[in-house]
Amino acid sequence: MKCHYCDREAVVRLPYAKLNLCREHFAEYLLRKLERSVERYKMFGKGSKVVVGVSGGKDSVTLTKLLSESGLAKLLVVHVNLSIGEYSRISVETVRRFSVEHGLDYLIVDLSEYGISIPELVAKTRRSPCSVCGMVKRYVLNALTLDLGYDALATAHHADDMAVYIVKSFLLQDYDQLYKISPVNYEVPGLAARKIKPLYEFYEFEIETFAKLYGLPFVSVKCPFKHVGWLERYVRELLDRAEEESPGFKISLLRSHARRTLSMRSAEQAKPKACASCGLISSGTECSFCRFTRRALGQPMGLVVRRWIIGEAAAGGTRRVTGTPPSSVG
């Protein structure tokens, strides 16, 4: 099987694009695809400063690699240490190694000394570990992007997950969540950072293939707390069958959804409120993070987190690590 663009052997087939690509042209294709997504959805302007939330998994390291190669923005890699035993230790070291190898600024956020760790919070509240984890990461990354003066926060959500979330939210009639499933969630000055998903139209198999072909370090072990519910499994299987029957179905679904969400303003954005405890965006008197930590730890921790972020950055917590310059993906 030959590459569509040259005589080299193809290493991947993209059914939705009807392309067989060699290693080099596959990398070029993904890089152009990323650049087109940034432009199509007006995620950020050239030369912007972008925080990239990096868990250490294949999705986030691939996103960071492609953004770095594109040269579209100045990047800051941020990893939130969730203090989940060996899993978190491996994740921290993977993100540090990746950042060093690619000469990227990075910041490891570890708030365990304040009691903000997933195992401890779950034990005290008996809430779902995934919901606690998501809430903590969202708060920390939003606060950091605002307090360090960055223009946008990029996360590595990809097409397969986004399509599942759209259908699942529709079935559950969760319209607030449906609005948030968008390639861009606009900023609310002083309250919420612009949130972007540059991999919105990327399939998971493309991301995994790229990460392996280019030897990117990534965490392959699963989080011990990860749980996938029956409805999500069912929807994923249904969408995978639809994609197999009609390649490109998921991207068509995502583009149609994006056209609608990007033309709307959510109630939260139309009437933004500031949390009485930390000053960031909230749907009520107090944001979910401050409200949750007040119950779990006896006090709202939003301001503690924000002061830590500013202090850590001022003390050199944002590091420029020199090393061997990365080679081009092409």
C-alpha positions as CSV (number, residue, x, y, z in Angstrom):
1,M,0.0,0.0,0.0
2,K,1.7,3.2,-1.2
3,C,1.3,6.7,0.2
4,H,-1.1,8.9,-1.7
5,Y,1.5,11.6,-2.1
6,C,4.7,9.7,-2.7
7,D,6.2,6.2,-3.5
8,R,6.9,5.4,0.1
9,E,5.0,2.7,2.0
10,A,1.9,3.9,3.7
11,V,1.8,3.4,7.5
12,V,-1.8,4.5,8.1
13,R,-5.1,4.6,6.3
14,L,-7.6,7.4,6.9
15,P,-11.0,6.1,5.7
16,Y,-12.9,9.4,6.2
17,A,-10.3,11.2,3.9
18,K,-9.8,8.2,1.6
19,L,-6.0,8.5,2.1
20,N,-3.2,6.1,2.6
21,L,-0.2,8.0,4.1
22,C,3.5,7.4,4.9
23,R,5.0,8.5,8.2
24,E,6.1,11.9,6.9
25,H,2.9,12.8,5.0
26,F,0.7,11.6,7.9
27,A,2.5,14.0,10.2
28,E,2.1,16.9,7.7
29,Y,-1.6,16.0,7.2
30,L,-2.2,16.2,11.0
31,L,-0.3,19.4,11.4
32,R,-2.4,21.0,8.5
33,K,-5.5,19.6,10.1
34,L,-4.7,21.2,13.4
35,E,-4.0,24.6,11.8
36,R,-7.2,24.4,9.9
37,S,-9.2,23.7,13.0
38,V,-7.6,26.6,14.9
39,E,-8.5,28.9,11.9
40,R,-12.0,27.4,11.3
41,Y,-13.2,27.8,14.9
42,K,-11.1,31.0,15.5
43,M,-9.5,29.5,18.6
44,F,-6.7,32.0,19.0
45,G,-4.7,34.5,17.1
46,K,-1.1,33.8,15.9
47,G,1.4,34.7,18.6
48,S,-1.1,34.1,21.4
49,K,0.0,32.6,24.8
50,V,-1.7,29.3,25.4
51,V,-1.8,27.0,28.4
52,V,-2.0,23.3,27.5
53,G,-3.4,21.0,30.1
54,V,-1.3,17.8,29.8
55,S,-2.2,14.7,31.7
56,G,0.6,12.7,30.2
57,G,-1.7,10.5,28.1
58,K,-1.3,10.1,24.3
59,D,-4.0,12.7,23.5
60,S,-2.4,15.6,25.4
61,V,1.2,14.9,24.4
62,T,0.2,14.7,20.8
63,L,-1.8,18.0,21.0
64,T,1.2,19.7,22.6
65,K,3.7,18.3,20.0
66,L,1.5,19.5,17.1
67,L,0.9,22.9,18.6
68,S,4.6,23.3,19.3
69,E,5.4,22.3,15.7
70,S,2.8,24.7,14.3
71,G,4.5,27.7,15.9
72,L,1.1,29.4,16.2
73,A,1.4,30.2,19.9
74,K,3.7,30.4,22.9
75,L,2.9,27.4,25.0
76,L,2.9,26.6,28.7
77,V,2.6,22.9,29.6
78,V,0.6,22.5,32.9
79,H,0.1,19.2,34.7
80,V,-2.2,18.9,37.7
81,N,-0.8,16.3,40.1
82,L,-3.8,14.5,41.4
83,S,-1.9,12.5,44.0
84,I,-3.3,9.1,42.9
85,G,-0.4,7.0,44.0
86,E,1.8,5.4,41.4
87,Y,-0.4,6.5,38.5
88,S,0.3,10.2,39.4
89,R,4.0,9.6,39.9
90,I,4.3,8.1,36.4
91,S,2.2,10.9,35.0
92,V,4.3,13.7,36.6
93,E,7.6,12.1,35.3
94,T,6.2,11.6,31.8
95,V,5.1,15.2,31.5
96,R,8.4,16.4,32.9
97,R,10.3,14.2,30.5
98,F,8.2,15.3,27.5
99,S,8.7,18.9,28.4
100,V,12.4,18.6,28.8
101,E,12.9,16.7,25.5
102,H,10.9,19.3,23.6
103,G,12.3,22.4,25.4
104,L,8.9,23.5,26.6
105,D,8.0,25.7,29.5
106,Y,6.1,23.6,32.1
107,L,4.5,23.9,35.5
108,I,3.6,21.0,37.8
109,V,0.7,21.9,40.1
110,D,0.8,19.9,43.3
111,L,-1.7,21.0,45.9
112,S,-1.6,17.9,48.1
113,E,-0.1,19.8,51.0
114,Y,-3.4,21.7,51.2
115,G,-5.4,18.4,51.3
116,I,-6.4,18.8,47.6
117,S,-5.8,15.3,46.4
118,I,-8.3,13.1,44.7
119,P,-8.1,10.1,47.1
120,E,-8.5,12.3,50.2
121,L,-11.4,14.3,48.7
122,V,-13.2,11.2,47.6
123,A,-12.8,9.5,51.0
124,K,-14.2,12.6,52.7
125,T,-17.2,13.2,50.5
126,R,-17.9,9.8,48.8
127,R,-18.5,11.5,45.6
128,S,-17.5,9.9,42.2
129,P,-13.7,10.2,41.7
130,C,-14.2,11.2,38.1
131,S,-16.5,14.1,39.0
132,V,-14.1,15.3,41.7
133,C,-11.1,15.0,39.4
134,G,-12.8,16.9,36.6
135,M,-13.9,19.7,38.9
136,V,-10.4,20.1,40.5
137,K,-8.6,20.2,37.1
138,R,-11.1,22.6,35.6
139,Y,-10.8,25.0,38.4
140,V,-7.0,24.9,38.6
141,L,-6.4,25.2,34.9
142,N,-9.0,28.1,34.6
143,A,-7.4,30.0,37.5
144,L,-3.9,29.5,36.2
145,T,-4.7,30.6,32.7
146,L,-6.3,33.8,34.1
147,D,-3.9,34.6,36.8
148,L,-0.8,34.1,34.6
149,G,-2.2,36.2,31.9
150,Y,-2.6,33.6,29.1
151,D,-5.0,34.0,26.2
152,A,-6.5,30.5,26.1
153,L,-6.6,27.1,27.7
154,A,-6.2,24.1,25.4
155,T,-7.3,20.6,26.3
156,A,-7.0,17.4,24.3
157,H,-10.6,16.3,23.9
158,H,-10.9,14.4,20.6
159,A,-13.7,13.6,18.1
160,D,-14.6,10.1,19.5
161,D,-15.1,11.4,23.0
162,M,-16.9,14.6,21.9
163,A,-19.4,12.8,19.7
164,V,-20.2,10.5,22.7
165,Y,-20.7,13.4,25.0
166,I,-23.0,15.2,22.5
167,V,-25.3,12.2,22.0
168,K,-25.2,11.2,25.7
169,S,-26.1,14.8,26.8
170,F,-29.0,14.9,24.3
171,L,-30.4,11.6,25.5
172,L,-30.3,12.9,29.1
173,Q,-31.7,16.3,28.0
174,D,-28.8,18.0,29.6
175,Y,-28.8,21.2,27.5
176,D,-26.4,23.1,29.7
177,Q,-23.8,20.4,29.1
178,L,-24.6,20.3,25.4
179,Y,-23.6,23.9,25.1
180,K,-20.3,23.4,26.7
181,I,-19.4,20.6,24.3
182,S,-17.9,23.0,21.7
183,P,-14.5,23.6,20.1
184,V,-14.4,27.0,21.8
185,N,-15.9,28.2,25.0
186,Y,-15.5,31.9,25.1
187,E,-13.8,33.8,27.8
188,V,-15.6,35.9,30.4
189,P,-13.1,38.7,31.3
190,G,-11.8,38.3,34.8
191,L,-13.9,35.2,35.5
192,A,-13.4,32.5,33.0
193,A,-10.6,31.8,30.5
194,R,-11.2,31.0,26.8
195,K,-11.2,27.2,26.5
196,I,-10.3,25.5,23.2
197,K,-10.2,22.0,21.9
198,P,-7.8,21.9,18.9
199,L,-8.3,18.1,18.5
200,Y,-12.0,18.5,18.2
201,E,-12.0,16.9,14.7
202,F,-9.2,14.3,15.4
203,Y,-10.0,10.6,15.7
204,E,-8.4,8.7,18.6
205,F,-6.7,6.2,16.2
206,E,-5.0,9.1,14.4
207,I,-3.7,10.5,17.7
208,E,-2.4,7.1,19.0
209,T,-0.8,6.3,15.7
210,F,1.1,9.6,15.6
211,A,2.3,9.3,19.2
212,K,3.7,5.8,18.6
213,L,5.2,6.6,15.2
214,Y,7.1,9.6,16.7
215,G,8.1,7.9,19.9
216,L,6.3,10.4,22.2
217,P,6.5,9.5,25.8
218,F,3.0,9.0,27.2
219,V,1.2,7.2,30.1
220,S,-0.3,4.0,28.9
221,V,-1.7,2.7,32.2
222,K,-5.2,3.7,33.1
223,C,-6.2,5.7,36.1
224,P,-7.4,3.3,38.8
225,F,-10.5,5.5,39.4
226,K,-11.6,5.6,35.8
227,H,-15.1,4.3,35.2
228,V,-17.2,4.2,32.0
229,G,-21.0,3.9,32.6
230,W,-23.3,1.7,30.6
231,L,-24.9,4.5,28.6
232,E,-21.5,5.9,27.5
233,R,-20.4,2.4,26.4
234,Y,-23.7,1.9,24.4
235,V,-23.4,5.3,22.7
236,R,-19.8,4.8,21.8
237,E,-20.5,1.4,20.2
238,L,-23.4,2.9,18.3
239,L,-21.3,5.8,16.9
240,D,-18.4,3.5,16.1
241,R,-20.8,1.4,14.0
242,A,-22.1,4.5,12.3
243,E,-18.6,5.7,11.5
244,E,-17.7,2.3,10.1
245,E,-20.7,2.4,7.8
246,S,-20.2,6.0,6.8
247,P,-16.6,7.2,7.4
248,G,-16.6,10.9,8.5
249,F,-19.9,10.6,10.3
250,K,-18.5,11.8,13.6
251,I,-16.8,14.8,12.1
252,S,-20.1,15.8,10.3
253,L,-21.9,15.5,13.6
254,L,-19.3,17.6,15.4
255,R,-19.3,20.3,12.8
256,S,-23.1,20.6,12.8
257,H,-23.1,20.8,16.6
258,A,-20.3,23.4,16.6
259,R,-22.2,25.7,14.1
260,R,-25.1,25.8,16.6
261,T,-23.2,26.1,19.9
262,L,-20.8,28.8,18.6
263,S,-23.8,31.0,17.5
264,M,-25.3,30.8,21.0
265,R,-24.5,32.4,24.3
266,S,-25.1,30.3,27.4
267,A,-27.1,31.6,30.4
268,E,-23.9,31.5,32.4
269,Q,-22.0,33.7,30.0
270,A,-25.0,36.0,29.5
271,K,-25.2,36.7,33.2
272,P,-21.8,35.9,34.7
273,K,-21.4,35.9,38.4
274,A,-18.3,36.0,40.6
275,C,-17.7,33.5,43.4
276,A,-17.9,35.2,46.8
277,S,-14.9,33.2,48.0
278,C,-12.4,33.3,45.1
279,G,-13.8,35.7,42.5
280,L,-13.9,33.3,39.6
281,I,-17.0,32.4,37.6
282,S,-19.9,30.8,39.4
283,S,-23.5,29.9,38.7
284,G,-24.5,30.8,42.3
285,T,-23.1,32.7,45.3
286,E,-20.1,30.3,45.5
287,C,-18.4,28.3,42.7
288,S,-18.5,24.5,42.8
289,F,-14.8,24.2,43.7
290,C,-15.1,26.5,46.7
291,R,-18.4,25.0,47.8
292,F,-17.0,21.5,47.5
293,T,-13.8,22.2,49.4
294,R,-15.7,24.0,52.1
295,R,-17.6,20.9,52.8
296,A,-14.7,18.5,52.4
297,L,-11.9,20.5,54.1
298,G,-13.7,23.0,56.2
299,Q,-12.9,26.1,54.1
300,P,-13.2,27.2,50.5
301,M,-9.8,26.7,48.8
302,G,-10.2,28.8,45.7
303,L,-8.1,31.8,46.9
304,V,-5.5,29.4,48.4
305,V,-5.1,27.8,44.9
306,R,-4.9,31.2,43.2
307,R,-2.3,32.6,45.6
308,W,-0.2,29.4,45.2
309,I,-0.3,29.8,41.4
310,I,0.9,33.4,41.5
311,G,3.5,32.6,44.2
312,E,4.8,29.6,42.3
313,A,5.1,31.5,39.1
314,A,6.9,34.4,40.8
315,A,9.3,32.0,42.4
316,G,10.3,30.4,39.1
317,G,7.8,27.5,39.1
318,T,7.3,28.1,35.4
319,R,10.5,26.6,34.0
320,R,12.3,26.8,30.7
321,V,14.1,23.5,30.5
322,T,16.9,23.2,27.9
323,G,17.7,20.0,26.2
324,T,18.2,18.5,22.8
325,P,16.0,20.5,20.3
326,P,13.1,18.3,19.0
327,S,13.2,17.2,15.4
328,S,10.5,18.3,13.0
329,V,7.5,16.0,12.7
330,G,7.9,16.2,9.0
